[in-house]
């Protein structure tokens, strides 16, 4: 594949809202192939500081019912619309993969680096899903940090939920959105200080 084609493939990735994701989702072999690509991330010390939890089929709705009840418990004054949103969080995409960072004691690799590795897995999984013809989105929300939800999912005290990656078939083509200009974000360090990067014609 030419460099331009490879970069175009990366540039074509879009986050697809969960409500726009439907069946079919990846089958077992396809999901494992996607995860095979997703685990190829920078990993200082080869710690493999991540693991996966798949939420699919009827389990999505069962978890949604628990989320609705937990949402009401967290805020008894929450509106019916808020509760229904939580009930339906996992009901759209056919497959959701929770990426969990494993952050136990380590005498060499800082926790922040290991969490960054797990975060990279989420992003790599988005690209793998796109490469396989699916739509996907990486979400967190209050449930990623709630102790009760963590217990339901078997997340240990030394672990963190990095995100829920929702994967399915897009109902519609997702439009492009404004992206930052990397030229405006880039500076050069020199011995006498920082300097704006030289102006050049932006590549298409």
N, C-alpha and C positions, 0 to 999 in steps of 0.2 A: 504494500500500500504506500502510495506517495505521501510525503509529509503533509502536503496540503489536504489530502483526503483524510488522513488521520486526525488532523486538527479540526477539520470540518465536522467529523463525527463527534468529537468532544464538544464542539460549539453547538451542536444540534440538541444536546440534552436540555430538557425542560423539566421543572417540577410540576407534576400533575396533581391537582387537588383530589383528595380521596373520593369526593362525590363524583368525580369524572372517571373513576377507575371501576372496571367491571370484569366479569369472567370473559375469557379464561385467564387464569394466572399461570405461573410457571409450574410445570409438573416436577416430580421429585428429581429427575435427572437434570432438568434445566436449572432448577434452583441450586442444586449442588454445583453445577458448572459455573453459575453466577458467583456463588460463594468462593469457588476456587480462584476466581479472579479478584474477588473482594479482599481476600486475605493476603494478597501480594502488596503489602503496604510497608513503609519504613517501620522498623521495629528494633529499636536500640536494645542490644543485649539478647535478642531473639526470645523475648519473654512470652510472646503470644498473649498479650494482656486483654483478651476479648473472647467472648463466646456468643452463641446465637440462641434465641428462643423463637420458634415458629408458632404463629397464631393463625389458624386456618379453619375452614369448615364451620361446624356448629360452635366450636370453641370461641369464635369471634363474638357470637351473639351472647353466649354465656358470660363472657368477660364484660360485654357491654351492659348487661343487667347488673353486674356487680359494680361497675363504674357508676351507673345511675344511682344506685343505692348509696355508694360512697360519696358521691357528689352531694346528695341530699343531706347526708350526715355531716359533711364538711360545712355546708351552708344551708340550714333549714329554710332560709328565706329565698333560696334560689328559685328563679322562675321555671315554669314547666319547659320553656324553650331551652334553657340551659341544661336541665336534666336530660331532655331528649337528645340534645347534642352529644352529651357524654354517653348515653345509651347507644348511639349510632356510630361512635368513633371508629369501630373496627368492623362495621357491617358493609362497607362498600368494596374496598379492595379484597380480592379473594385470598391474598396471602400477605401477612404482615410479619416482618422479621424484627424482633427486638435485638438490638446490639448492646451487649452488656460488657462494660469495662471491668476487668479483674485487677484490683488495685491493692493487693495485700502487701505486707512489708517487703522491702527490697533494699539491700545495702548498697546498691550501685545505681539503679535507674530511677530517677525522680518520678513521683506519681504523675506529675503534669505531662511528662513525656509519654508515659504509658497510656494516659487518657487520650493524648493526641493521636497515638497509634490507633486506638479504638475508634476515634472520630474519623480518621482517614478511612477506616473500613466502611463506615456509613456512606461516605462519598463515593468510594470505589464501587460499592454495591449499586448505587444509583446509576453509575456509568455502565456497569455490567447488565443491569436490567434494561437500560436503553439499547445496548448493543444486541440484546436478545429480542428486541422488538416490543418490549413492555414499557409502560409508563410507571413512574415511581415518585415518591416524595418522602423526605426525611422529616419527621415531626417529633416533638417532645410533649409539651403541655404539662399541666400540673401532675398528671398521673405518672410521669417519669420520675417524680421526686417524692411521691406519696409513700409513706412507710407501709400502709396497708396493701397498696397495689404491688409494691416490691415483694411483700410477703406472698401474695397470691402467685406471683411469677417465679418464686423461688430465688429471688435475688438476695445474695448474702450481704452481711454487714460491711464487708470490705469490697463490695462491688457497686457499680453505678450503672443506671440505664442511660446510655448515650443517646439513644433515639429509637423510634419505631419507623422502620422503612416499609411503607405501604406499596405493594406491587400488584399491577393488574394490566388490563388492556384499556387504553384510553378511549373514552366515548367520542371525544372530539380532538382535533388538532390543537395543541396548546400554543397560544400566540407567544411570540418573543416579547420580552420586556426590556426596559432600559438597563444597560449594563455599564458599570464604571469604566472610564477611560484609564487604562493602566499607565499611560504617559503622565497623567495628573497625579498618580500615586507614587511614581518612581523618582528617587533622588540619588545622586552619586555622592559617596563619601570620599573626601580628599583630605590631605593633611591640613589644609587651611579651613576645613569645614564642609558643610553640606551644600550641594549645588543642584539645581533642577536638571533633570536629564535633558540632553539636547533635543531640540524639536526636529522630528523627522516625519515624513509622510506616513500616516497610519496605514498598516496593512489591511486589506479588505477582509 
